[in-house]
């Protein structure tokens, strides 16, 4: 009679390739308020459009950064000329945002490139965390632009300025609003597909610019109506809006740097791990490394389970985990014998 080796309580199966399967969907609520919150809140994942391979997700992130860099550069160049001619503070605020994008998109491109490098003895998890560090840089630039807007707006309120070329200012504002919104949608959609908090933050920054450009339109109308104080007032309102977006975006970036994940993600992993042969699930952990997620958990199994029987069981658990969380790259499943009842 042949005996089979039993699984040790600390027996571990590790999975380090991407999963495949169907995509789930989030229910973000209904109604206008829910849609606005969905548009303005930096989501960390979007299961309906998730990209599952690390190489493909990095390529999408790089392409999004490069395309938006060109778009923001063209918009900023146009607005610099108009600001010099008109002296509009609100348009200056919009231009500063675009220049900020140029300053932060380049490091984001570098971070995506770094993330594609293989792990080393020093950086055993690779270099994808650079992506979140760039997210902090993006936040700093957004904060600086808000401070400059406040400074210029206060100066405009205390010093008389003659606004000119209002027609050109209006045209530049409308073009800026359309261009920034297109860039914002492209960045946010790409960021959600690959799970990149930094790219989503850049998209939120662009969306703020789009709203800023629309605010410039209000300033121009005010100037035509003989109310020049509306222009710097709009600048102050823009600064307040930028700060709100900054807080929302940085909350996600900082949480990831602290290895935090959404509670619903942990619950999704726990539920997905349950199935035939799994008597219990506990010690579920997950964290983002750049735009890819790593998870580990412990499952209770029959103490009589053999090594040969354990392998297909853990493979099935890993498959369900990848089904539930498309951005999941690695899943470490530890088996423990269930306590006798």
Short mmCIF file of the C-alpha atoms (twelve columns), coordinates in Angstrom:
data_MODEL
# 
_entry.id   MODEL 
# 
loop_
_atom_site.group_PDB 
_atom_site.id 
_atom_site.type_symbol 
_atom_site.label_atom_id 
_atom_site.label_alt_id 
_atom_site.label_comp_id 
_atom_site.label_asym_id 
_atom_site.label_seq_id 
_atom_site.Cartn_x 
_atom_site.Cartn_y 
_atom_site.Cartn_z 
_atom_site.pdbx_PDB_model_num 
ATOM 1   C CA . UNK A 1   0.000   0.000  0.000   1 
ATOM 2   C CA . UNK A 2   1.386   3.348  -1.006  1 
ATOM 3   C CA . UNK A 3   1.037   6.297  1.334   1 
ATOM 4   C CA . UNK A 4   0.866   9.905  0.209   1 
ATOM 5   C CA . UNK A 5   2.710   12.729 1.941   1 
ATOM 6   C CA . UNK A 6   0.423   14.996 3.915   1 
ATOM 7   C CA . UNK A 7   0.327   18.749 3.622   1 
ATOM 8   C CA . UNK A 8   2.205   20.613 6.307   1 
ATOM 9   C CA . UNK A 9   0.299   23.325 8.218   1 
ATOM 10  C CA . UNK A 10  2.668   25.919 6.786   1 
ATOM 11  C CA . UNK A 11  2.457   24.575 3.227   1 
ATOM 12  C CA . UNK A 12  2.368   27.540 0.840   1 
ATOM 13  C CA . UNK A 13  1.407   27.840 -2.816  1 
ATOM 14  C CA . UNK A 14  2.423   31.002 -4.623  1 
ATOM 15  C CA . UNK A 15  1.010   32.379 -7.829  1 
ATOM 16  C CA . UNK A 16  2.884   35.112 -9.705  1 
ATOM 17  C CA . UNK A 17  1.231   35.476 -13.092 1 
ATOM 18  C CA . UNK A 18  -1.823  37.315 -14.247 1 
ATOM 19  C CA . UNK A 19  -5.257  35.758 -14.054 1 
ATOM 20  C CA . UNK A 20  -7.887  35.641 -16.733 1 
ATOM 21  C CA . UNK A 21  -11.641 35.709 -16.631 1 
ATOM 22  C CA . UNK A 22  -14.740 37.809 -16.824 1 
ATOM 23  C CA . UNK A 23  -15.007 41.317 -15.533 1 
ATOM 24  C CA . UNK A 24  -17.316 42.442 -12.777 1 
ATOM 25  C CA . UNK A 25  -19.042 45.801 -12.494 1 
ATOM 26  C CA . UNK A 26  -19.374 48.404 -9.825  1 
ATOM 27  C CA . UNK A 27  -22.661 49.936 -8.891  1 
ATOM 28  C CA . UNK A 28  -21.914 53.583 -8.194  1 
ATOM 29  C CA . UNK A 29  -25.494 54.514 -7.514  1 
ATOM 30  C CA . UNK A 30  -27.978 56.350 -9.638  1 
ATOM 31  C CA . UNK A 31  -29.070 59.925 -10.066 1 
ATOM 32  C CA . UNK A 32  -27.240 63.145 -10.871 1 
ATOM 33  C CA . UNK A 33  -25.418 63.345 -7.528  1 
ATOM 34  C CA . UNK A 34  -24.058 59.829 -7.889  1 
ATOM 35  C CA . UNK A 35  -22.857 60.528 -11.426 1 
ATOM 36  C CA . UNK A 36  -21.110 63.717 -10.343 1 
ATOM 37  C CA . UNK A 37  -19.429 61.931 -7.462  1 
ATOM 38  C CA . UNK A 38  -18.316 59.175 -9.839  1 
ATOM 39  C CA . UNK A 39  -16.837 61.783 -12.197 1 
ATOM 40  C CA . UNK A 40  -14.997 63.783 -9.544  1 
ATOM 41  C CA . UNK A 41  -13.825 61.006 -7.212  1 
ATOM 42  C CA . UNK A 42  -10.551 59.242 -8.043  1 
ATOM 43  C CA . UNK A 43  -11.508 55.554 -8.201  1 
ATOM 44  C CA . UNK A 44  -8.743  53.038 -7.827  1 
ATOM 45  C CA . UNK A 45  -10.275 50.373 -10.038 1 
ATOM 46  C CA . UNK A 46  -12.876 49.831 -12.666 1 
ATOM 47  C CA . UNK A 47  -13.562 46.135 -13.119 1 
ATOM 48  C CA . UNK A 48  -15.552 46.609 -16.280 1 
ATOM 49  C CA . UNK A 49  -12.495 47.733 -18.210 1 
ATOM 50  C CA . UNK A 50  -9.638  46.267 -16.224 1 
ATOM 51  C CA . UNK A 51  -6.435  45.337 -18.027 1 
ATOM 52  C CA . UNK A 52  -5.006  42.151 -16.594 1 
ATOM 53  C CA . UNK A 53  -1.409  41.894 -17.836 1 
ATOM 54  C CA . UNK A 54  1.316   44.022 -16.273 1 
ATOM 55  C CA . UNK A 55  3.029   44.695 -19.605 1 
ATOM 56  C CA . UNK A 56  -0.183  45.808 -21.307 1 
ATOM 57  C CA . UNK A 57  -1.199  48.022 -18.392 1 
ATOM 58  C CA . UNK A 58  2.187   49.769 -18.338 1 
ATOM 59  C CA . UNK A 59  1.974   50.346 -22.099 1 
ATOM 60  C CA . UNK A 60  -1.479  51.905 -21.703 1 
ATOM 61  C CA . UNK A 61  -0.225  54.161 -18.908 1 
ATOM 62  C CA . UNK A 62  2.751   55.333 -20.967 1 
ATOM 63  C CA . UNK A 63  0.593   56.028 -24.008 1 
ATOM 64  C CA . UNK A 64  -1.940  57.979 -21.950 1 
ATOM 65  C CA . UNK A 65  0.804   60.088 -20.390 1 
ATOM 66  C CA . UNK A 66  2.456   60.867 -23.725 1 
ATOM 67  C CA . UNK A 67  -0.738  61.717 -25.599 1 
ATOM 68  C CA . UNK A 68  -1.996  63.965 -22.811 1 
ATOM 69  C CA . UNK A 69  1.433   65.639 -22.563 1 
ATOM 70  C CA . UNK A 70  1.131   66.742 -26.187 1 
ATOM 71  C CA . UNK A 71  -2.445  67.954 -25.704 1 
ATOM 72  C CA . UNK A 72  -1.696  69.931 -22.554 1 
ATOM 73  C CA . UNK A 73  1.417   71.450 -24.139 1 
ATOM 74  C CA . UNK A 74  -0.548  72.797 -27.093 1 
ATOM 75  C CA . UNK A 75  -3.252  74.223 -24.819 1 
ATOM 76  C CA . UNK A 76  -0.723  75.867 -22.478 1 
ATOM 77  C CA . UNK A 77  1.170   77.463 -25.376 1 
ATOM 78  C CA . UNK A 78  -1.989  79.065 -26.711 1 
ATOM 79  C CA . UNK A 79  -3.017  80.359 -23.298 1 
ATOM 80  C CA . UNK A 80  0.398   81.833 -22.473 1 
ATOM 81  C CA . UNK A 81  0.089   84.093 -25.510 1 
ATOM 82  C CA . UNK A 82  -3.437  85.187 -24.588 1 
ATOM 83  C CA . UNK A 83  -2.496  85.836 -20.927 1 
ATOM 84  C CA . UNK A 84  0.370   88.080 -22.026 1 
ATOM 85  C CA . UNK A 85  -2.029  90.089 -24.207 1 
ATOM 86  C CA . UNK A 86  -5.009  90.275 -21.860 1 
ATOM 87  C CA . UNK A 87  -3.748  90.207 -18.268 1 
ATOM 88  C CA . UNK A 88  -6.645  87.961 -17.173 1 
ATOM 89  C CA . UNK A 89  -6.047  86.413 -13.757 1 
ATOM 90  C CA . UNK A 90  -8.596  83.653 -14.276 1 
ATOM 91  C CA . UNK A 91  -6.974  82.676 -17.578 1 
ATOM 92  C CA . UNK A 92  -3.569  82.814 -15.840 1 
ATOM 93  C CA . UNK A 93  -4.917  80.335 -13.286 1 
ATOM 94  C CA . UNK A 94  -5.919  77.978 -16.069 1 
ATOM 95  C CA . UNK A 95  -2.526  78.355 -17.754 1 
ATOM 96  C CA . UNK A 96  -0.672  77.580 -14.515 1 
ATOM 97  C CA . UNK A 97  -2.610  74.328 -14.248 1 
ATOM 98  C CA . UNK A 98  -1.585  73.317 -17.741 1 
ATOM 99  C CA . UNK A 99  2.060   74.119 -17.033 1 
ATOM 100 C CA . UNK A 100 1.773   72.061 -13.870 1 
ATOM 101 C CA . UNK A 101 0.627   69.148 -15.980 1 
ATOM 102 C CA . UNK A 102 3.681   69.475 -18.169 1 
ATOM 103 C CA . UNK A 103 5.870   69.431 -15.036 1 
ATOM 104 C CA . UNK A 104 4.256   66.322 -13.563 1 
ATOM 105 C CA . UNK A 105 3.506   64.205 -16.626 1 
ATOM 106 C CA . UNK A 106 7.203   63.738 -17.443 1 
ATOM 107 C CA . UNK A 107 8.012   62.153 -14.033 1 
ATOM 108 C CA . UNK A 108 4.896   60.005 -14.455 1 
ATOM 109 C CA . UNK A 109 6.277   58.687 -17.757 1 
ATOM 110 C CA . UNK A 110 9.585   57.937 -16.011 1 
ATOM 111 C CA . UNK A 111 7.730   56.105 -13.217 1 
ATOM 112 C CA . UNK A 112 5.859   53.903 -15.710 1 
ATOM 113 C CA . UNK A 113 9.160   53.063 -17.384 1 
ATOM 114 C CA . UNK A 114 10.773  52.247 -14.029 1 
ATOM 115 C CA . UNK A 115 7.848   49.988 -13.190 1 
ATOM 116 C CA . UNK A 116 8.655   47.787 -16.171 1 
ATOM 117 C CA . UNK A 117 12.127  46.982 -14.826 1 
ATOM 118 C CA . UNK A 118 12.724  43.611 -13.230 1 
ATOM 119 C CA . UNK A 119 13.111  43.331 -9.427  1 
ATOM 120 C CA . UNK A 120 16.628  43.471 -8.007  1 
ATOM 121 C CA . UNK A 121 18.249  42.206 -4.822  1 
ATOM 122 C CA . UNK A 122 17.664  45.608 -3.233  1 
ATOM 123 C CA . UNK A 123 14.194  46.254 -4.663  1 
ATOM 124 C CA . UNK A 124 12.735  42.761 -4.503  1 
ATOM 125 C CA . UNK A 125 9.186   43.930 -5.322  1 
ATOM 126 C CA . UNK A 126 10.339  45.922 -8.353  1 
ATOM 127 C CA . UNK A 127 10.013  49.651 -8.960  1 
ATOM 128 C CA . UNK A 128 6.278   50.165 -9.411  1 
ATOM 129 C CA . UNK A 129 6.004   52.072 -6.141  1 
ATOM 130 C CA . UNK A 130 7.670   54.994 -7.973  1 
ATOM 131 C CA . UNK A 131 4.258   55.567 -9.534  1 
ATOM 132 C CA . UNK A 132 2.744   56.473 -6.162  1 
ATOM 133 C CA . UNK A 133 5.720   58.674 -5.287  1 
ATOM 134 C CA . UNK A 134 5.039   60.626 -8.473  1 
ATOM 135 C CA . UNK A 135 1.454   60.920 -7.246  1 
ATOM 136 C CA . UNK A 136 2.800   62.876 -4.258  1 
ATOM 137 C CA . UNK A 137 4.733   65.121 -6.650  1 
ATOM 138 C CA . UNK A 138 1.543   65.746 -8.607  1 
ATOM 139 C CA . UNK A 139 -0.176  66.741 -5.374  1 
ATOM 140 C CA . UNK A 140 2.620   69.172 -4.520  1 
ATOM 141 C CA . UNK A 141 2.386   70.833 -7.926  1 
ATOM 142 C CA . UNK A 142 -1.409  71.126 -7.641  1 
ATOM 143 C CA . UNK A 143 -1.002  72.728 -4.187  1 
ATOM 144 C CA . UNK A 144 1.588   75.166 -5.548  1 
ATOM 145 C CA . UNK A 145 -0.671  76.173 -8.425  1 
ATOM 146 C CA . UNK A 146 -3.513  76.832 -5.964  1 
ATOM 147 C CA . UNK A 147 -1.226  79.069 -3.886  1 
ATOM 148 C CA . UNK A 148 -0.147  81.030 -6.984  1 
ATOM 149 C CA . UNK A 149 -3.766  81.491 -8.035  1 
ATOM 150 C CA . UNK A 150 -4.659  82.893 -4.613  1 
ATOM 151 C CA . UNK A 151 -1.649  85.246 -4.728  1 
ATOM 152 C CA . UNK A 152 -2.489  86.608 -8.160  1 
ATOM 153 C CA . UNK A 153 -6.196  86.915 -7.357  1 
ATOM 154 C CA . UNK A 154 -5.517  88.946 -4.201  1 
ATOM 155 C CA . UNK A 155 -3.160  91.206 -6.164  1 
ATOM 156 C CA . UNK A 156 -5.834  91.720 -8.819  1 
ATOM 157 C CA . UNK A 157 -8.376  92.678 -6.156  1 
ATOM 158 C CA . UNK A 158 -6.032  95.283 -4.640  1 
ATOM 159 C CA . UNK A 159 -4.503  96.628 -7.847  1 
ATOM 160 C CA . UNK A 160 -6.468  98.034 -10.765 1 
ATOM 161 C CA . UNK A 161 -5.863  96.179 -14.007 1 
ATOM 162 C CA . UNK A 162 -7.130  96.847 -17.477 1 
ATOM 163 C CA . UNK A 163 -8.437  93.717 -19.166 1 
ATOM 164 C CA . UNK A 164 -8.097  93.651 -22.921 1 
ATOM 165 C CA . UNK A 165 -8.568  91.249 -25.813 1 
ATOM 166 C CA . UNK A 166 -11.576 89.775 -24.029 1 
ATOM 167 C CA . UNK A 167 -12.763 88.083 -27.195 1 
ATOM 168 C CA . UNK A 168 -9.499  86.169 -27.454 1 
ATOM 169 C CA . UNK A 169 -9.667  85.313 -23.759 1 
ATOM 170 C CA . UNK A 170 -13.140 83.864 -24.294 1 
ATOM 171 C CA . UNK A 171 -11.964 81.783 -27.249 1 
ATOM 172 C CA . UNK A 172 -8.916  80.533 -25.330 1 
ATOM 173 C CA . UNK A 173 -11.104 79.608 -22.349 1 
ATOM 174 C CA . UNK A 174 -13.565 77.630 -24.469 1 
ATOM 175 C CA . UNK A 175 -10.759 75.823 -26.300 1 
ATOM 176 C CA . UNK A 176 -9.033  75.135 -22.984 1 
ATOM 177 C CA . UNK A 177 -12.213 73.733 -21.449 1 
ATOM 178 C CA . UNK A 178 -12.780 71.344 -24.340 1 
ATOM 179 C CA . UNK A 179 -9.133  70.286 -24.574 1 
ATOM 180 C CA . UNK A 180 -8.711  69.738 -20.840 1 
ATOM 181 C CA . UNK A 181 -11.899 67.709 -20.538 1 
ATOM 182 C CA . UNK A 182 -10.821 65.440 -23.400 1 
ATOM 183 C CA . UNK A 183 -7.427  64.917 -21.744 1 
ATOM 184 C CA . UNK A 184 -9.104  64.352 -18.354 1 
ATOM 185 C CA . UNK A 185 -11.439 61.675 -19.700 1 
ATOM 186 C CA . UNK A 186 -8.615  59.932 -21.498 1 
ATOM 187 C CA . UNK A 187 -6.345  59.931 -18.440 1 
ATOM 188 C CA . UNK A 188 -9.013  58.903 -15.939 1 
ATOM 189 C CA . UNK A 189 -10.318 56.118 -18.149 1 
ATOM 190 C CA . UNK A 190 -6.792  54.784 -18.729 1 
ATOM 191 C CA . UNK A 191 -5.979  55.137 -15.019 1 
ATOM 192 C CA . UNK A 192 -9.055  53.169 -14.003 1 
ATOM 193 C CA . UNK A 193 -8.376  50.459 -16.545 1 
ATOM 194 C CA . UNK A 194 -4.874  49.821 -15.208 1 
ATOM 195 C CA . UNK A 195 -5.553  50.745 -11.560 1 
ATOM 196 C CA . UNK A 196 -3.104  53.686 -11.471 1 
ATOM 197 C CA . UNK A 197 -3.855  56.215 -8.716  1 
ATOM 198 C CA . UNK A 198 -1.202  58.608 -10.069 1 
ATOM 199 C CA . UNK A 199 -2.655  58.643 -13.593 1 
ATOM 200 C CA . UNK A 200 -6.159  59.149 -12.180 1 
ATOM 201 C CA . UNK A 201 -4.829  62.073 -10.093 1 
ATOM 202 C CA . UNK A 202 -3.408  63.617 -13.254 1 
ATOM 203 C CA . UNK A 203 -6.774  63.165 -14.927 1 
ATOM 204 C CA . UNK A 204 -8.528  64.857 -12.015 1 
ATOM 205 C CA . UNK A 205 -6.055  67.719 -12.350 1 
ATOM 206 C CA . UNK A 206 -6.992  68.072 -16.016 1 
ATOM 207 C CA . UNK A 207 -10.698 68.008 -15.141 1 
ATOM 208 C CA . UNK A 208 -10.092 70.837 -12.675 1 
ATOM 209 C CA . UNK A 209 -8.522  72.770 -15.537 1 
ATOM 210 C CA . UNK A 210 -11.611 72.213 -17.657 1 
ATOM 211 C CA . UNK A 211 -13.799 73.669 -14.918 1 
ATOM 212 C CA . UNK A 212 -11.288 76.487 -14.497 1 
ATOM 213 C CA . UNK A 213 -11.587 77.362 -18.162 1 
ATOM 214 C CA . UNK A 214 -15.365 77.519 -17.869 1 
ATOM 215 C CA . UNK A 215 -14.916 79.846 -14.884 1 
ATOM 216 C CA . UNK A 216 -12.813 82.128 -17.101 1 
ATOM 217 C CA . UNK A 217 -15.821 82.459 -19.380 1 
ATOM 218 C CA . UNK A 218 -17.792 83.827 -16.420 1 
ATOM 219 C CA . UNK A 219 -14.989 86.306 -15.734 1 
ATOM 220 C CA . UNK A 220 -15.041 87.571 -19.324 1 
ATOM 221 C CA . UNK A 221 -18.810 88.040 -19.203 1 
ATOM 222 C CA . UNK A 222 -18.380 89.962 -15.944 1 
ATOM 223 C CA . UNK A 223 -15.778 92.246 -17.511 1 
ATOM 224 C CA . UNK A 224 -18.058 92.940 -20.458 1 
ATOM 225 C CA . UNK A 225 -20.797 93.786 -17.961 1 
ATOM 226 C CA . UNK A 226 -18.541 96.343 -16.256 1 
ATOM 227 C CA . UNK A 227 -17.753 94.135 -13.236 1 
ATOM 228 C CA . UNK A 228 -13.971 93.545 -13.440 1 
ATOM 229 C CA . UNK A 229 -13.814 92.246 -9.846  1 
ATOM 230 C CA . UNK A 230 -15.506 89.047 -10.997 1 
ATOM 231 C CA . UNK A 231 -12.278 87.903 -12.689 1 
ATOM 232 C CA . UNK A 232 -10.105 87.703 -9.507  1 
ATOM 233 C CA . UNK A 233 -13.089 86.421 -7.523  1 
ATOM 234 C CA . UNK A 234 -13.394 83.539 -9.969  1 
ATOM 235 C CA . UNK A 235 -9.664  82.949 -9.444  1 
ATOM 236 C CA . UNK A 236 -10.247 82.517 -5.692  1 
ATOM 237 C CA . UNK A 237 -13.150 80.146 -6.309  1 
ATOM 238 C CA . UNK A 238 -10.949 78.126 -8.643  1 
ATOM 239 C CA . UNK A 239 -8.269  77.874 -5.937  1 
ATOM 240 C CA . UNK A 240 -10.833 76.503 -3.474  1 
ATOM 241 C CA . UNK A 241 -11.993 73.959 -6.055  1 
ATOM 242 C CA . UNK A 242 -8.408  72.889 -6.734  1 
ATOM 243 C CA . UNK A 243 -7.811  72.273 -3.025  1 
ATOM 244 C CA . UNK A 244 -10.908 70.059 -2.808  1 
ATOM 245 C CA . UNK A 245 -9.777  67.977 -5.781  1 
ATOM 246 C CA . UNK A 246 -6.262  67.832 -4.306  1 
ATOM 247 C CA . UNK A 247 -7.538  66.390 -1.021  1 
ATOM 248 C CA . UNK A 248 -9.666  63.807 -2.824  1 
ATOM 249 C CA . UNK A 249 -6.845  62.693 -5.137  1 
ATOM 250 C CA . UNK A 250 -4.120  62.555 -2.503  1 
ATOM 251 C CA . UNK A 251 -6.261  60.480 -0.164  1 
ATOM 252 C CA . UNK A 252 -5.987  57.567 -2.602  1 
ATOM 253 C CA . UNK A 253 -2.266  58.077 -3.279  1 
ATOM 254 C CA . UNK A 254 -1.311  58.258 0.410   1 
ATOM 255 C CA . UNK A 255 -3.483  55.258 1.247   1 
ATOM 256 C CA . UNK A 256 -1.619  53.184 -1.315  1 
ATOM 257 C CA . UNK A 257 1.763   54.301 -0.011  1 
ATOM 258 C CA . UNK A 258 0.594   53.074 3.404   1 
ATOM 259 C CA . UNK A 259 -0.406  49.707 1.841   1 
ATOM 260 C CA . UNK A 260 -4.084  50.501 2.295   1 
ATOM 261 C CA . UNK A 261 -6.816  49.036 0.102   1 
ATOM 262 C CA . UNK A 262 -10.550 49.465 -0.109  1 
ATOM 263 C CA . UNK A 263 -12.372 47.296 2.467   1 
ATOM 264 C CA . UNK A 264 -14.666 45.984 -0.256  1 
ATOM 265 C CA . UNK A 265 -11.611 44.599 -2.082  1 
ATOM 266 C CA . UNK A 266 -10.617 42.536 0.959   1 
ATOM 267 C CA . UNK A 267 -14.187 41.296 1.291   1 
ATOM 268 C CA . UNK A 268 -14.261 40.411 -2.407  1 
ATOM 269 C CA . UNK A 269 -11.068 38.363 -1.992  1 
ATOM 270 C CA . UNK A 270 -12.460 36.609 1.063   1 
ATOM 271 C CA . UNK A 271 -15.698 35.632 -0.682  1 
ATOM 272 C CA . UNK A 272 -13.875 34.553 -3.852  1 
ATOM 273 C CA . UNK A 273 -11.578 32.230 -1.887  1 
ATOM 274 C CA . UNK A 274 -14.548 30.270 -0.538  1 
ATOM 275 C CA . UNK A 275 -15.477 27.165 -2.471  1 
ATOM 276 C CA . UNK A 276 -15.264 23.364 -2.569  1 
ATOM 277 C CA . UNK A 277 -12.624 22.045 -0.204  1 
ATOM 278 C CA . UNK A 278 -12.175 25.386 1.606   1 
ATOM 279 C CA . UNK A 279 -13.373 25.078 5.211   1 
ATOM 280 C CA . UNK A 280 -12.474 28.622 6.251   1 
ATOM 281 C CA . UNK A 281 -10.759 31.815 5.060   1 
ATOM 282 C CA . UNK A 282 -8.787  34.175 7.282   1 
ATOM 283 C CA . UNK A 283 -5.774  36.528 7.415   1 
ATOM 284 C CA . UNK A 284 -6.719  38.151 4.106   1 
ATOM 285 C CA . UNK A 285 -4.254  40.885 3.123   1 
ATOM 286 C CA . UNK A 286 -3.800  42.944 -0.029  1 
ATOM 287 C CA . UNK A 287 -1.768  45.924 -1.177  1 
ATOM 288 C CA . UNK A 288 -1.129  47.928 -4.309  1 
ATOM 289 C CA . UNK A 289 2.378   48.120 -5.768  1 
ATOM 290 C CA . UNK A 290 2.023   50.768 -8.420  1 
ATOM 291 C CA . UNK A 291 -0.991  49.802 -10.494 1 
ATOM 292 C CA . UNK A 292 -0.841  46.064 -9.699  1 
ATOM 293 C CA . UNK A 293 -2.167  44.350 -6.581  1 
ATOM 294 C CA . UNK A 294 -0.612  41.612 -4.450  1 
ATOM 295 C CA . UNK A 295 -2.675  39.531 -2.016  1 
ATOM 296 C CA . UNK A 296 -2.138  36.812 0.521   1 
ATOM 297 C CA . UNK A 297 -4.549  34.754 2.577   1 
ATOM 298 C CA . UNK A 298 -4.855  31.577 4.605   1 
ATOM 299 C CA . UNK A 299 -7.460  28.889 4.004   1 
ATOM 300 C CA . UNK A 300 -8.453  26.028 6.279   1 
ATOM 301 C CA . UNK A 301 -8.582  22.607 4.625   1 
ATOM 302 C CA . UNK A 302 -9.213  19.010 5.620   1 
ATOM 303 C CA . UNK A 303 -6.212  17.782 7.687   1 
ATOM 304 C CA . UNK A 304 -6.224  14.585 5.612   1 
ATOM 305 C CA . UNK A 305 -5.634  16.498 2.359   1 
ATOM 306 C CA . UNK A 306 -2.613  15.233 0.388   1 
ATOM 307 C CA . UNK A 307 -0.100  17.330 -1.531  1 
ATOM 308 C CA . UNK A 308 -1.500  15.995 -4.809  1 
ATOM 309 C CA . UNK A 309 -4.989  17.042 -3.769  1 
ATOM 310 C CA . UNK A 310 -3.827  20.438 -2.482  1 
ATOM 311 C CA . UNK A 311 -2.401  21.681 -5.774  1 
ATOM 312 C CA . UNK A 312 -5.661  21.742 -7.796  1 
ATOM 313 C CA . UNK A 313 -7.462  23.183 -4.773  1 
ATOM 314 C CA . UNK A 314 -5.093  26.148 -4.481  1 
ATOM 315 C CA . UNK A 315 -5.118  26.611 -8.263  1 
ATOM 316 C CA . UNK A 316 -8.917  26.885 -8.146  1 
ATOM 317 C CA . UNK A 317 -8.716  29.412 -5.292  1 
ATOM 318 C CA . UNK A 318 -6.200  31.541 -7.202  1 
ATOM 319 C CA . UNK A 319 -8.381  31.439 -10.296 1 
ATOM 320 C CA . UNK A 320 -11.382 32.717 -8.343  1 
ATOM 321 C CA . UNK A 321 -9.279  35.480 -6.787  1 
ATOM 322 C CA . UNK A 322 -8.238  36.748 -10.211 1 
ATOM 323 C CA . UNK A 323 -11.830 36.562 -11.386 1 
ATOM 324 C CA . UNK A 324 -12.892 38.783 -8.487  1 
ATOM 325 C CA . UNK A 325 -10.016 41.319 -8.655  1 
ATOM 326 C CA . UNK A 326 -8.785  41.869 -12.230 1 
ATOM 327 C CA . UNK A 327 -5.803  44.022 -11.167 1 
ATOM 328 C CA . UNK A 328 -4.478  41.221 -8.979  1 
ATOM 329 C CA . UNK A 329 -1.032  40.099 -10.131 1 
ATOM 330 C CA . UNK A 330 0.145   37.784 -7.364  1 
ATOM 331 C CA . UNK A 331 -1.787  35.666 -4.898  1 
ATOM 332 C CA . UNK A 332 -0.096  33.827 -2.050  1 
ATOM 333 C CA . UNK A 333 -2.363  31.089 -0.671  1 
ATOM 334 C CA . UNK A 334 -1.363  29.373 2.554   1 
ATOM 335 C CA . UNK A 335 -3.029  26.131 3.654   1 
ATOM 336 C CA . UNK A 336 -3.668  25.198 7.249   1 
ATOM 337 C CA . UNK A 337 -5.404  22.074 8.592   1 
ATOM 338 C CA . UNK A 338 -8.797  22.929 9.979   1 
ATOM 339 C CA . UNK A 339 -9.198  22.550 13.730  1 
ATOM 340 C CA . UNK A 340 -11.258 19.496 14.704  1 
ATOM 341 C CA . UNK A 341 -14.855 20.323 15.508  1 
# 
